Structures are given as C-alpha cells and as structure tokens.
C-alpha cells in the first residue's frame, strides 16, 4: 500500500484545480461577509449599506435571536466549518483521511446554497414590503463566488480523496 504524503493530491492537475478553487473560496469568503452586500433605500429618504455580518448582528440587536441564529449559522458558521474541513482534508496525508471525515464534509456540503438563499430572502422581504428598495452590492457577489468556489473545491477534493482511499484499499 502506497501512502500519499500531505499535499500529494494537490500536485496533480486535478489537485491543483481543487487547490485553486479552495484558495478562491478562502479569499472571497471573508470579503463577502464583511463588504456591503445590500443597499437599501427606505421611503426614498434613508439609504444604508449592510454586510452579511451586519444582517445577523442587526437581527440580534433587534432581539430577533432566532433569525439572527439562522442567518449566522447558515451564512457564517456552516461555510466557515466547510472551508476549514476542506483545507484540513486537502492538506492531510491520504492515509489519515477517514470515510467518516468525508461524510462530515458531504453533510455540510448539503447546506451549501442555503446561505445564498438566506441573502436572497432578505432582499426579497425588503422589496416585498413596498416601503423600501434593495439592491445587491459587491459583498453579495463575492459571497456567492465563495460558495460556488467552495462547492467546486469540495467536489474535486472529495472525488480525489475517494479515489485515493479506494486505491489504498485495492
């Protein structure tokens, strides 16, 4: 049985693509969270810009703890955990990667687009009120780019690791 060293998968062409996608996701994620993601105009007078973190913090300050928890869980916690798990799996020697850790990553991956949907629902709810207008700003696009890059990285990394594990078992 041949054991691939840490980062060995990254040295293949497909591994390099996965590394690039992971790097893009890790770079865009904090920018998407902190840069303004939505511009609102209320009653044609009051204008404000909000980041994704501002949504969660604002909801908590307003006493909407459940909604704050939902926004922060699906927009910050789950994506951050997924990116950390991806980085750890990508840098771990193949022989030390377990099927259990891959299942955990895949379970987190099922929630990948939920965070973008939360943002879309926020924009929709503001527009539907009729009292305000909302428009997406660069933070929203960077955040969505991070989610897509993470999905690509996750797909490639898990596929490569499954292949490596299967080759070890053979």
Chimera marker file (.cmm) of the C-alpha trace (Angstrom):
<marker_set name="trace">
<marker id="1" x="0.000" y="0.000" z="0.000" r="1" g="1" b="0" radius="0.5"/>
<marker id="2" x="1.430" y="3.358" z="-1.104" r="1" g="1" b="0" radius="0.5"/>
<marker id="3" x="0.753" y="6.298" z="1.200" r="1" g="1" b="0" radius="0.5"/>
<marker id="4" x="0.479" y="9.728" z="-0.399" r="1" g="1" b="0" radius="0.5"/>
<marker id="5" x="2.169" y="12.460" z="1.620" r="1" g="1" b="0" radius="0.5"/>
<marker id="6" x="0.374" y="15.634" z="2.680" r="1" g="1" b="0" radius="0.5"/>
<marker id="7" x="-0.381" y="17.767" z="-0.329" r="1" g="1" b="0" radius="0.5"/>
<marker id="8" x="0.400" y="14.956" z="-2.792" r="1" g="1" b="0" radius="0.5"/>
<marker id="9" x="-3.057" y="15.236" z="-4.297" r="1" g="1" b="0" radius="0.5"/>
<marker id="10" x="-2.504" y="18.965" z="-4.751" r="1" g="1" b="0" radius="0.5"/>
<marker id="11" x="0.462" y="18.216" z="-7.020" r="1" g="1" b="0" radius="0.5"/>
<marker id="12" x="-1.737" y="16.564" z="-9.643" r="1" g="1" b="0" radius="0.5"/>
<marker id="13" x="-3.511" y="18.642" z="-12.292" r="1" g="1" b="0" radius="0.5"/>
<marker id="14" x="-6.919" y="17.968" z="-10.729" r="1" g="1" b="0" radius="0.5"/>
<marker id="15" x="-5.469" y="18.604" z="-7.288" r="1" g="1" b="0" radius="0.5"/>
<marker id="16" x="-4.105" y="21.948" z="-8.453" r="1" g="1" b="0" radius="0.5"/>
<marker id="17" x="-7.568" y="22.911" z="-9.682" r="1" g="1" b="0" radius="0.5"/>
<marker id="18" x="-9.019" y="21.946" z="-6.320" r="1" g="1" b="0" radius="0.5"/>
<marker id="19" x="-6.332" y="23.969" z="-4.554" r="1" g="1" b="0" radius="0.5"/>
<marker id="20" x="-7.104" y="26.991" z="-6.726" r="1" g="1" b="0" radius="0.5"/>
<marker id="21" x="-10.848" y="26.702" z="-6.060" r="1" g="1" b="0" radius="0.5"/>
<marker id="22" x="-10.184" y="26.359" z="-2.325" r="1" g="1" b="0" radius="0.5"/>
<marker id="23" x="-7.870" y="29.393" z="-2.376" r="1" g="1" b="0" radius="0.5"/>
<marker id="24" x="-10.519" y="31.448" z="-4.192" r="1" g="1" b="0" radius="0.5"/>
<marker id="25" x="-13.198" y="30.371" z="-1.696" r="1" g="1" b="0" radius="0.5"/>
<marker id="26" x="-10.963" y="31.163" z="1.292" r="1" g="1" b="0" radius="0.5"/>
<marker id="27" x="-10.127" y="34.577" z="-0.177" r="1" g="1" b="0" radius="0.5"/>
<marker id="28" x="-13.672" y="35.585" z="-1.162" r="1" g="1" b="0" radius="0.5"/>
<marker id="29" x="-15.417" y="34.322" z="1.981" r="1" g="1" b="0" radius="0.5"/>
<marker id="30" x="-14.208" y="36.973" z="4.480" r="1" g="1" b="0" radius="0.5"/>
<marker id="31" x="-14.640" y="39.702" z="1.852" r="1" g="1" b="0" radius="0.5"/>
<marker id="32" x="-18.176" y="38.541" z="1.137" r="1" g="1" b="0" radius="0.5"/>
<marker id="33" x="-19.020" y="38.562" z="4.837" r="1" g="1" b="0" radius="0.5"/>
<marker id="34" x="-17.651" y="41.997" z="5.627" r="1" g="1" b="0" radius="0.5"/>
<marker id="35" x="-18.109" y="44.126" z="2.485" r="1" g="1" b="0" radius="0.5"/>
<marker id="36" x="-21.510" y="45.712" z="1.867" r="1" g="1" b="0" radius="0.5"/>
<marker id="37" x="-23.830" y="43.113" z="0.372" r="1" g="1" b="0" radius="0.5"/>
<marker id="38" x="-27.069" y="45.099" z="0.175" r="1" g="1" b="0" radius="0.5"/>
<marker id="39" x="-28.015" y="48.723" z="-0.367" r="1" g="1" b="0" radius="0.5"/>
<marker id="40" x="-31.421" y="49.748" z="0.955" r="1" g="1" b="0" radius="0.5"/>
<marker id="41" x="-33.471" y="52.870" z="0.435" r="1" g="1" b="0" radius="0.5"/>
<marker id="42" x="-36.378" y="53.364" z="2.831" r="1" g="1" b="0" radius="0.5"/>
<marker id="43" x="-39.228" y="55.716" z="1.896" r="1" g="1" b="0" radius="0.5"/>
<marker id="44" x="-36.932" y="57.274" z="-0.726" r="1" g="1" b="0" radius="0.5"/>
<marker id="45" x="-35.089" y="59.113" z="2.057" r="1" g="1" b="0" radius="0.5"/>
<marker id="46" x="-32.895" y="56.872" z="4.153" r="1" g="1" b="0" radius="0.5"/>
<marker id="47" x="-30.145" y="54.904" z="2.466" r="1" g="1" b="0" radius="0.5"/>
<marker id="48" x="-27.925" y="52.287" z="4.093" r="1" g="1" b="0" radius="0.5"/>
<marker id="49" x="-25.485" y="49.552" z="3.131" r="1" g="1" b="0" radius="0.5"/>
<marker id="50" x="-25.318" y="46.246" z="5.017" r="1" g="1" b="0" radius="0.5"/>
<marker id="51" x="-22.835" y="43.400" z="5.023" r="1" g="1" b="0" radius="0.5"/>
<marker id="52" x="-23.860" y="39.804" z="5.628" r="1" g="1" b="0" radius="0.5"/>
<marker id="53" x="-22.439" y="40.035" z="9.147" r="1" g="1" b="0" radius="0.5"/>
<marker id="54" x="-24.481" y="43.220" z="9.674" r="1" g="1" b="0" radius="0.5"/>
<marker id="55" x="-27.672" y="41.222" z="8.942" r="1" g="1" b="0" radius="0.5"/>
<marker id="56" x="-27.005" y="38.753" z="11.733" r="1" g="1" b="0" radius="0.5"/>
<marker id="57" x="-25.736" y="41.331" z="14.212" r="1" g="1" b="0" radius="0.5"/>
<marker id="58" x="-28.614" y="43.689" z="13.411" r="1" g="1" b="0" radius="0.5"/>
<marker id="59" x="-31.163" y="40.946" z="13.962" r="1" g="1" b="0" radius="0.5"/>
<marker id="60" x="-29.573" y="40.075" z="17.308" r="1" g="1" b="0" radius="0.5"/>
<marker id="61" x="-29.543" y="43.726" z="18.405" r="1" g="1" b="0" radius="0.5"/>
<marker id="62" x="-33.230" y="43.993" z="17.456" r="1" g="1" b="0" radius="0.5"/>
<marker id="63" x="-33.997" y="40.988" z="19.668" r="1" g="1" b="0" radius="0.5"/>
<marker id="64" x="-34.732" y="38.589" z="16.803" r="1" g="1" b="0" radius="0.5"/>
<marker id="65" x="-32.471" y="35.917" z="18.261" r="1" g="1" b="0" radius="0.5"/>
<marker id="66" x="-33.885" y="33.022" z="16.255" r="1" g="1" b="0" radius="0.5"/>
<marker id="67" x="-33.457" y="34.793" z="12.901" r="1" g="1" b="0" radius="0.5"/>
<marker id="68" x="-30.017" y="36.022" z="13.933" r="1" g="1" b="0" radius="0.5"/>
<marker id="69" x="-29.032" y="32.457" z="14.811" r="1" g="1" b="0" radius="0.5"/>
<marker id="70" x="-30.346" y="31.166" z="11.468" r="1" g="1" b="0" radius="0.5"/>
<marker id="71" x="-28.543" y="33.847" z="9.444" r="1" g="1" b="0" radius="0.5"/>
<marker id="72" x="-25.258" y="33.498" z="11.341" r="1" g="1" b="0" radius="0.5"/>
<marker id="73" x="-25.390" y="29.687" z="11.358" r="1" g="1" b="0" radius="0.5"/>
<marker id="74" x="-26.087" y="29.281" z="7.647" r="1" g="1" b="0" radius="0.5"/>
<marker id="75" x="-24.116" y="32.296" z="6.405" r="1" g="1" b="0" radius="0.5"/>
<marker id="76" x="-21.074" y="32.246" z="8.689" r="1" g="1" b="0" radius="0.5"/>
<marker id="77" x="-20.704" y="29.098" z="10.785" r="1" g="1" b="0" radius="0.5"/>
<marker id="78" x="-21.505" y="26.329" z="8.258" r="1" g="1" b="0" radius="0.5"/>
<marker id="79" x="-19.488" y="27.855" z="5.380" r="1" g="1" b="0" radius="0.5"/>
<marker id="80" x="-16.513" y="28.562" z="7.683" r="1" g="1" b="0" radius="0.5"/>
<marker id="81" x="-16.573" y="24.996" z="9.019" r="1" g="1" b="0" radius="0.5"/>
<marker id="82" x="-16.797" y="23.630" z="5.487" r="1" g="1" b="0" radius="0.5"/>
<marker id="83" x="-13.805" y="25.691" z="4.313" r="1" g="1" b="0" radius="0.5"/>
<marker id="84" x="-11.741" y="24.658" z="7.347" r="1" g="1" b="0" radius="0.5"/>
<marker id="85" x="-12.626" y="20.989" z="6.821" r="1" g="1" b="0" radius="0.5"/>
<marker id="86" x="-11.773" y="21.246" z="3.113" r="1" g="1" b="0" radius="0.5"/>
<marker id="87" x="-8.401" y="22.806" z="3.854" r="1" g="1" b="0" radius="0.5"/>
<marker id="88" x="-7.636" y="20.195" z="6.518" r="1" g="1" b="0" radius="0.5"/>
<marker id="89" x="-8.614" y="17.286" z="4.264" r="1" g="1" b="0" radius="0.5"/>
<marker id="90" x="-6.682" y="18.700" z="1.334" r="1" g="1" b="0" radius="0.5"/>
<marker id="91" x="-3.512" y="19.039" z="3.412" r="1" g="1" b="0" radius="0.5"/>
<marker id="92" x="-3.830" y="15.767" z="5.348" r="1" g="1" b="0" radius="0.5"/>
<marker id="93" x="-1.891" y="12.719" z="4.152" r="1" g="1" b="0" radius="0.5"/>
<marker id="94" x="-4.292" y="10.487" z="2.241" r="1" g="1" b="0" radius="0.5"/>
<marker id="95" x="-3.708" y="7.540" z="4.576" r="1" g="1" b="0" radius="0.5"/>
<marker id="96" x="-5.027" y="9.586" z="7.508" r="1" g="1" b="0" radius="0.5"/>
<marker id="97" x="-8.248" y="10.673" z="5.781" r="1" g="1" b="0" radius="0.5"/>
<marker id="98" x="-11.192" y="8.635" z="7.018" r="1" g="1" b="0" radius="0.5"/>
<marker id="99" x="-14.502" y="7.907" z="5.377" r="1" g="1" b="0" radius="0.5"/>
<marker id="100" x="-16.125" y="9.494" z="8.440" r="1" g="1" b="0" radius="0.5"/>
<marker id="101" x="-14.417" y="12.844" z="7.807" r="1" g="1" b="0" radius="0.5"/>
<marker id="102" x="-15.517" y="12.733" z="4.156" r="1" g="1" b="0" radius="0.5"/>
<marker id="103" x="-19.112" y="12.015" z="5.240" r="1" g="1" b="0" radius="0.5"/>
<marker id="104" x="-18.997" y="15.021" z="7.594" r="1" g="1" b="0" radius="0.5"/>
<marker id="105" x="-17.807" y="17.243" z="4.774" r="1" g="1" b="0" radius="0.5"/>
<marker id="106" x="-20.505" y="15.923" z="2.459" r="1" g="1" b="0" radius="0.5"/>
<marker id="107" x="-23.144" y="16.536" z="5.156" r="1" g="1" b="0" radius="0.5"/>
<marker id="108" x="-22.017" y="20.161" z="5.466" r="1" g="1" b="0" radius="0.5"/>
<marker id="109" x="-21.969" y="20.425" z="1.689" r="1" g="1" b="0" radius="0.5"/>
<marker id="110" x="-25.684" y="19.684" z="1.528" r="1" g="1" b="0" radius="0.5"/>
<marker id="111" x="-26.271" y="23.114" z="3.053" r="1" g="1" b="0" radius="0.5"/>
<marker id="112" x="-24.007" y="24.935" z="0.581" r="1" g="1" b="0" radius="0.5"/>
<marker id="113" x="-26.555" y="27.098" z="-1.162" r="1" g="1" b="0" radius="0.5"/>
<marker id="114" x="-28.684" y="27.725" z="1.926" r="1" g="1" b="0" radius="0.5"/>
<marker id="115" x="-26.535" y="30.705" z="2.848" r="1" g="1" b="0" radius="0.5"/>
<marker id="116" x="-27.100" y="32.335" z="-0.545" r="1" g="1" b="0" radius="0.5"/>
<marker id="117" x="-30.822" y="31.638" z="-0.233" r="1" g="1" b="0" radius="0.5"/>
<marker id="118" x="-30.889" y="33.427" z="3.154" r="1" g="1" b="0" radius="0.5"/>
<marker id="119" x="-29.413" y="36.511" z="1.471" r="1" g="1" b="0" radius="0.5"/>
<marker id="120" x="-31.888" y="36.292" z="-1.407" r="1" g="1" b="0" radius="0.5"/>
<marker id="121" x="-34.794" y="36.016" z="1.059" r="1" g="1" b="0" radius="0.5"/>
<marker id="122" x="-33.576" y="39.125" z="2.877" r="1" g="1" b="0" radius="0.5"/>
<marker id="123" x="-33.529" y="41.109" z="-0.381" r="1" g="1" b="0" radius="0.5"/>
<marker id="124" x="-36.951" y="39.741" z="-1.340" r="1" g="1" b="0" radius="0.5"/>
<marker id="125" x="-38.519" y="40.546" z="2.034" r="1" g="1" b="0" radius="0.5"/>
<marker id="126" x="-37.282" y="44.136" z="1.869" r="1" g="1" b="0" radius="0.5"/>
<marker id="127" x="-38.570" y="44.597" z="-1.677" r="1" g="1" b="0" radius="0.5"/>
<marker id="128" x="-41.889" y="42.903" z="-0.879" r="1" g="1" b="0" radius="0.5"/>
<marker id="129" x="-42.607" y="45.311" z="1.980" r="1" g="1" b="0" radius="0.5"/>
<marker id="130" x="-43.187" y="48.069" z="-0.558" r="1" g="1" b="0" radius="0.5"/>
<marker id="131" x="-41.651" y="50.614" z="1.792" r="1" g="1" b="0" radius="0.5"/>
<marker id="132" x="-38.067" y="50.003" z="0.777" r="1" g="1" b="0" radius="0.5"/>
<marker id="133" x="-35.873" y="49.168" z="-2.163" r="1" g="1" b="0" radius="0.5"/>
<marker id="134" x="-32.898" y="46.813" z="-2.014" r="1" g="1" b="0" radius="0.5"/>
<marker id="135" x="-30.045" y="46.133" z="-4.381" r="1" g="1" b="0" radius="0.5"/>
<marker id="136" x="-27.186" y="43.643" z="-4.214" r="1" g="1" b="0" radius="0.5"/>
<marker id="137" x="-23.686" y="45.062" z="-3.741" r="1" g="1" b="0" radius="0.5"/>
<marker id="138" x="-20.215" y="43.520" z="-4.296" r="1" g="1" b="0" radius="0.5"/>
<marker id="139" x="-20.250" y="41.732" z="-0.927" r="1" g="1" b="0" radius="0.5"/>
<marker id="140" x="-23.185" y="39.605" z="-2.112" r="1" g="1" b="0" radius="0.5"/>
<marker id="141" x="-21.421" y="38.681" z="-5.344" r="1" g="1" b="0" radius="0.5"/>
<marker id="142" x="-18.134" y="37.908" z="-3.573" r="1" g="1" b="0" radius="0.5"/>
<marker id="143" x="-20.005" y="35.775" z="-1.056" r="1" g="1" b="0" radius="0.5"/>
<marker id="144" x="-21.834" y="33.881" z="-3.812" r="1" g="1" b="0" radius="0.5"/>
<marker id="145" x="-18.495" y="33.410" z="-5.599" r="1" g="1" b="0" radius="0.5"/>
<marker id="146" x="-17.048" y="31.957" z="-2.412" r="1" g="1" b="0" radius="0.5"/>
<marker id="147" x="-19.929" y="29.490" z="-2.159" r="1" g="1" b="0" radius="0.5"/>
<marker id="148" x="-19.521" y="28.366" z="-5.781" r="1" g="1" b="0" radius="0.5"/>
<marker id="149" x="-15.717" y="28.065" z="-5.437" r="1" g="1" b="0" radius="0.5"/>
<marker id="150" x="-16.174" y="26.048" z="-2.228" r="1" g="1" b="0" radius="0.5"/>
<marker id="151" x="-18.610" y="23.727" z="-3.996" r="1" g="1" b="0" radius="0.5"/>
<marker id="152" x="-16.099" y="23.157" z="-6.811" r="1" g="1" b="0" radius="0.5"/>
<marker id="153" x="-13.243" y="22.600" z="-4.345" r="1" g="1" b="0" radius="0.5"/>
<marker id="154" x="-15.348" y="20.244" z="-2.246" r="1" g="1" b="0" radius="0.5"/>
<marker id="155" x="-16.400" y="18.212" z="-5.266" r="1" g="1" b="0" radius="0.5"/>
<marker id="156" x="-12.834" y="17.866" z="-6.557" r="1" g="1" b="0" radius="0.5"/>
<marker id="157" x="-11.219" y="17.217" z="-3.164" r="1" g="1" b="0" radius="0.5"/>
<marker id="158" x="-13.732" y="14.570" z="-2.093" r="1" g="1" b="0" radius="0.5"/>
<marker id="159" x="-13.534" y="12.863" z="-5.501" r="1" g="1" b="0" radius="0.5"/>
<marker id="160" x="-9.728" y="12.784" z="-5.370" r="1" g="1" b="0" radius="0.5"/>
<marker id="161" x="-9.717" y="11.508" z="-1.786" r="1" g="1" b="0" radius="0.5"/>
<marker id="162" x="-12.302" y="8.808" z="-2.545" r="1" g="1" b="0" radius="0.5"/>
<marker id="163" x="-10.124" y="7.667" z="-5.467" r="1" g="1" b="0" radius="0.5"/>
<marker id="164" x="-7.012" y="7.647" z="-3.277" r="1" g="1" b="0" radius="0.5"/>
<marker id="165" x="-8.760" y="5.726" z="-0.491" r="1" g="1" b="0" radius="0.5"/>
<marker id="166" x="-10.146" y="3.209" z="-2.989" r="1" g="1" b="0" radius="0.5"/>
<marker id="167" x="-6.649" y="2.756" z="-4.477" r="1" g="1" b="0" radius="0.5"/>
<marker id="168" x="-5.214" y="2.124" z="-0.996" r="1" g="1" b="0" radius="0.5"/>
<marker id="169" x="-7.866" y="-0.472" z="-0.249" r="1" g="1" b="0" radius="0.5"/>
<marker id="170" x="-7.190" y="-2.306" z="-3.526" r="1" g="1" b="0" radius="0.5"/>
<link id1="1" id2="2" r="1" g="1" b="0" radius="0.2"/>
<link id1="2" id2="3" r="1" g="1" b="0" radius="0.2"/>
<link id1="3" id2="4" r="1" g="1" b="0" radius="0.2"/>
<link id1="4" id2="5" r="1" g="1" b="0" radius="0.2"/>
<link id1="5" id2="6" r="1" g="1" b="0" radius="0.2"/>
<link id1="6" id2="7" r="1" g="1" b="0" radius="0.2"/>
<link id1="7" id2="8" r="1" g="1" b="0" radius="0.2"/>
<link id1="8" id2="9" r="1" g="1" b="0" radius="0.2"/>
<link id1="9" id2="10" r="1" g="1" b="0" radius="0.2"/>
<link id1="10" id2="11" r="1" g="1" b="0" radius="0.2"/>
<link id1="11" id2="12" r="1" g="1" b="0" radius="0.2"/>
<link id1="12" id2="13" r="1" g="1" b="0" radius="0.2"/>
<link id1="13" id2="14" r="1" g="1" b="0" radius="0.2"/>
<link id1="14" id2="15" r="1" g="1" b="0" radius="0.2"/>
<link id1="15" id2="16" r="1" g="1" b="0" radius="0.2"/>
<link id1="16" id2="17" r="1" g="1" b="0" radius="0.2"/>
<link id1="17" id2="18" r="1" g="1" b="0" radius="0.2"/>
<link id1="18" id2="19" r="1" g="1" b="0" radius="0.2"/>
<link id1="19" id2="20" r="1" g="1" b="0" radius="0.2"/>
<link id1="20" id2="21" r="1" g="1" b="0" radius="0.2"/>
<link id1="21" id2="22" r="1" g="1" b="0" radius="0.2"/>
<link id1="22" id2="23" r="1" g="1" b="0" radius="0.2"/>
<link id1="23" id2="24" r="1" g="1" b="0" radius="0.2"/>
<link id1="24" id2="25" r="1" g="1" b="0" radius="0.2"/>
<link id1="25" id2="26" r="1" g="1" b="0" radius="0.2"/>
<link id1="26" id2="27" r="1" g="1" b="0" radius="0.2"/>
<link id1="27" id2="28" r="1" g="1" b="0" radius="0.2"/>
<link id1="28" id2="29" r="1" g="1" b="0" radius="0.2"/>
<link id1="29" id2="30" r="1" g="1" b="0" radius="0.2"/>
<link id1="30" id2="31" r="1" g="1" b="0" radius="0.2"/>
<link id1="31" id2="32" r="1" g="1" b="0" radius="0.2"/>
<link id1="32" id2="33" r="1" g="1" b="0" radius="0.2"/>
<link id1="33" id2="34" r="1" g="1" b="0" radius="0.2"/>
<link id1="34" id2="35" r="1" g="1" b="0" radius="0.2"/>
<link id1="35" id2="36" r="1" g="1" b="0" radius="0.2"/>
<link id1="36" id2="37" r="1" g="1" b="0" radius="0.2"/>
<link id1="37" id2="38" r="1" g="1" b="0" radius="0.2"/>
<link id1="38" id2="39" r="1" g="1" b="0" radius="0.2"/>
<link id1="39" id2="40" r="1" g="1" b="0" radius="0.2"/>
<link id1="40" id2="41" r="1" g="1" b="0" radius="0.2"/>
<link id1="41" id2="42" r="1" g="1" b="0" radius="0.2"/>
<link id1="42" id2="43" r="1" g="1" b="0" radius="0.2"/>
<link id1="43" id2="44" r="1" g="1" b="0" radius="0.2"/>
<link id1="44" id2="45" r="1" g="1" b="0" radius="0.2"/>
<link id1="45" id2="46" r="1" g="1" b="0" radius="0.2"/>
<link id1="46" id2="47" r="1" g="1" b="0" radius="0.2"/>
<link id1="47" id2="48" r="1" g="1" b="0" radius="0.2"/>
<link id1="48" id2="49" r="1" g="1" b="0" radius="0.2"/>
<link id1="49" id2="50" r="1" g="1" b="0" radius="0.2"/>
<link id1="50" id2="51" r="1" g="1" b="0" radius="0.2"/>
<link id1="51" id2="52" r="1" g="1" b="0" radius="0.2"/>
<link id1="52" id2="53" r="1" g="1" b="0" radius="0.2"/>
<link id1="53" id2="54" r="1" g="1" b="0" radius="0.2"/>
<link id1="54" id2="55" r="1" g="1" b="0" radius="0.2"/>
<link id1="55" id2="56" r="1" g="1" b="0" radius="0.2"/>
<link id1="56" id2="57" r="1" g="1" b="0" radius="0.2"/>
<link id1="57" id2="58" r="1" g="1" b="0" radius="0.2"/>
<link id1="58" id2="59" r="1" g="1" b="0" radius="0.2"/>
<link id1="59" id2="60" r="1" g="1" b="0" radius="0.2"/>
<link id1="60" id2="61" r="1" g="1" b="0" radius="0.2"/>
<link id1="61" id2="62" r="1" g="1" b="0" radius="0.2"/>
<link id1="62" id2="63" r="1" g="1" b="0" radius="0.2"/>
<link id1="63" id2="64" r="1" g="1" b="0" radius="0.2"/>
<link id1="64" id2="65" r="1" g="1" b="0" radius="0.2"/>
<link id1="65" id2="66" r="1" g="1" b="0" radius="0.2"/>
<link id1="66" id2="67" r="1" g="1" b="0" radius="0.2"/>
<link id1="67" id2="68" r="1" g="1" b="0" radius="0.2"/>
<link id1="68" id2="69" r="1" g="1" b="0" radius="0.2"/>
<link id1="69" id2="70" r="1" g="1" b="0" radius="0.2"/>
<link id1="70" id2="71" r="1" g="1" b="0" radius="0.2"/>
<link id1="71" id2="72" r="1" g="1" b="0" radius="0.2"/>
<link id1="72" id2="73" r="1" g="1" b="0" radius="0.2"/>
<link id1="73" id2="74" r="1" g="1" b="0" radius="0.2"/>
<link id1="74" id2="75" r="1" g="1" b="0" radius="0.2"/>
<link id1="75" id2="76" r="1" g="1" b="0" radius="0.2"/>
<link id1="76" id2="77" r="1" g="1" b="0" radius="0.2"/>
<link id1="77" id2="78" r="1" g="1" b="0" radius="0.2"/>
<link id1="78" id2="79" r="1" g="1" b="0" radius="0.2"/>
<link id1="79" id2="80" r="1" g="1" b="0" radius="0.2"/>
<link id1="80" id2="81" r="1" g="1" b="0" radius="0.2"/>
<link id1="81" id2="82" r="1" g="1" b="0" radius="0.2"/>
<link id1="82" id2="83" r="1" g="1" b="0" radius="0.2"/>
<link id1="83" id2="84" r="1" g="1" b="0" radius="0.2"/>
<link id1="84" id2="85" r="1" g="1" b="0" radius="0.2"/>
<link id1="85" id2="86" r="1" g="1" b="0" radius="0.2"/>
<link id1="86" id2="87" r="1" g="1" b="0" radius="0.2"/>
<link id1="87" id2="88" r="1" g="1" b="0" radius="0.2"/>
<link id1="88" id2="89" r="1" g="1" b="0" radius="0.2"/>
<link id1="89" id2="90" r="1" g="1" b="0" radius="0.2"/>
<link id1="90" id2="91" r="1" g="1" b="0" radius="0.2"/>
<link id1="91" id2="92" r="1" g="1" b="0" radius="0.2"/>
<link id1="92" id2="93" r="1" g="1" b="0" radius="0.2"/>
<link id1="93" id2="94" r="1" g="1" b="0" radius="0.2"/>
<link id1="94" id2="95" r="1" g="1" b="0" radius="0.2"/>
<link id1="95" id2="96" r="1" g="1" b="0" radius="0.2"/>
<link id1="96" id2="97" r="1" g="1" b="0" radius="0.2"/>
<link id1="97" id2="98" r="1" g="1" b="0" radius="0.2"/>
<link id1="98" id2="99" r="1" g="1" b="0" radius="0.2"/>
<link id1="99" id2="100" r="1" g="1" b="0" radius="0.2"/>
<link id1="100" id2="101" r="1" g="1" b="0" radius="0.2"/>
<link id1="101" id2="102" r="1" g="1" b="0" radius="0.2"/>
<link id1="102" id2="103" r="1" g="1" b="0" radius="0.2"/>
<link id1="103" id2="104" r="1" g="1" b="0" radius="0.2"/>
<link id1="104" id2="105" r="1" g="1" b="0" radius="0.2"/>
<link id1="105" id2="106" r="1" g="1" b="0" radius="0.2"/>
<link id1="106" id2="107" r="1" g="1" b="0" radius="0.2"/>
<link id1="107" id2="108" r="1" g="1" b="0" radius="0.2"/>
<link id1="108" id2="109" r="1" g="1" b="0" radius="0.2"/>
<link id1="109" id2="110" r="1" g="1" b="0" radius="0.2"/>
<link id1="110" id2="111" r="1" g="1" b="0" radius="0.2"/>
<link id1="111" id2="112" r="1" g="1" b="0" radius="0.2"/>
<link id1="112" id2="113" r="1" g="1" b="0" radius="0.2"/>
<link id1="113" id2="114" r="1" g="1" b="0" radius="0.2"/>
<link id1="114" id2="115" r="1" g="1" b="0" radius="0.2"/>
<link id1="115" id2="116" r="1" g="1" b="0" radius="0.2"/>
<link id1="116" id2="117" r="1" g="1" b="0" radius="0.2"/>
<link id1="117" id2="118" r="1" g="1" b="0" radius="0.2"/>
<link id1="118" id2="119" r="1" g="1" b="0" radius="0.2"/>
<link id1="119" id2="120" r="1" g="1" b="0" radius="0.2"/>
<link id1="120" id2="121" r="1" g="1" b="0" radius="0.2"/>
<link id1="121" id2="122" r="1" g="1" b="0" radius="0.2"/>
<link id1="122" id2="123" r="1" g="1" b="0" radius="0.2"/>
<link id1="123" id2="124" r="1" g="1" b="0" radius="0.2"/>
<link id1="124" id2="125" r="1" g="1" b="0" radius="0.2"/>
<link id1="125" id2="126" r="1" g="1" b="0" radius="0.2"/>
<link id1="126" id2="127" r="1" g="1" b="0" radius="0.2"/>
<link id1="127" id2="128" r="1" g="1" b="0" radius="0.2"/>
<link id1="128" id2="129" r="1" g="1" b="0" radius="0.2"/>
<link id1="129" id2="130" r="1" g="1" b="0" radius="0.2"/>
<link id1="130" id2="131" r="1" g="1" b="0" radius="0.2"/>
<link id1="131" id2="132" r="1" g="1" b="0" radius="0.2"/>
<link id1="132" id2="133" r="1" g="1" b="0" radius="0.2"/>
<link id1="133" id2="134" r="1" g="1" b="0" radius="0.2"/>
<link id1="134" id2="135" r="1" g="1" b="0" radius="0.2"/>
<link id1="135" id2="136" r="1" g="1" b="0" radius="0.2"/>
<link id1="136" id2="137" r="1" g="1" b="0" radius="0.2"/>
<link id1="137" id2="138" r="1" g="1" b="0" radius="0.2"/>
<link id1="138" id2="139" r="1" g="1" b="0" radius="0.2"/>
<link id1="139" id2="140" r="1" g="1" b="0" radius="0.2"/>
<link id1="140" id2="141" r="1" g="1" b="0" radius="0.2"/>
<link id1="141" id2="142" r="1" g="1" b="0" radius="0.2"/>
<link id1="142" id2="143" r="1" g="1" b="0" radius="0.2"/>
<link id1="143" id2="144" r="1" g="1" b="0" radius="0.2"/>
<link id1="144" id2="145" r="1" g="1" b="0" radius="0.2"/>
<link id1="145" id2="146" r="1" g="1" b="0" radius="0.2"/>
<link id1="146" id2="147" r="1" g="1" b="0" radius="0.2"/>
<link id1="147" id2="148" r="1" g="1" b="0" radius="0.2"/>
<link id1="148" id2="149" r="1" g="1" b="0" radius="0.2"/>
<link id1="149" id2="150" r="1" g="1" b="0" radius="0.2"/>
<link id1="150" id2="151" r="1" g="1" b="0" radius="0.2"/>
<link id1="151" id2="152" r="1" g="1" b="0" radius="0.2"/>
<link id1="152" id2="153" r="1" g="1" b="0" radius="0.2"/>
<link id1="153" id2="154" r="1" g="1" b="0" radius="0.2"/>
<link id1="154" id2="155" r="1" g="1" b="0" radius="0.2"/>
<link id1="155" id2="156" r="1" g="1" b="0" radius="0.2"/>
<link id1="156" id2="157" r="1" g="1" b="0" radius="0.2"/>
<link id1="157" id2="158" r="1" g="1" b="0" radius="0.2"/>
<link id1="158" id2="159" r="1" g="1" b="0" radius="0.2"/>
<link id1="159" id2="160" r="1" g="1" b="0" radius="0.2"/>
<link id1="160" id2="161" r="1" g="1" b="0" radius="0.2"/>
<link id1="161" id2="162" r="1" g="1" b="0" radius="0.2"/>
<link id1="162" id2="163" r="1" g="1" b="0" radius="0.2"/>
<link id1="163" id2="164" r="1" g="1" b="0" radius="0.2"/>
<link id1="164" id2="165" r="1" g="1" b="0" radius="0.2"/>
<link id1="165" id2="166" r="1" g="1" b="0" radius="0.2"/>
<link id1="166" id2="167" r="1" g="1" b="0" radius="0.2"/>
<link id1="167" id2="168" r="1" g="1" b="0" radius="0.2"/>
<link id1="168" id2="169" r="1" g="1" b="0" radius="0.2"/>
<link id1="169" id2="170" r="1" g="1" b="0" radius="0.2"/>
</marker_set>
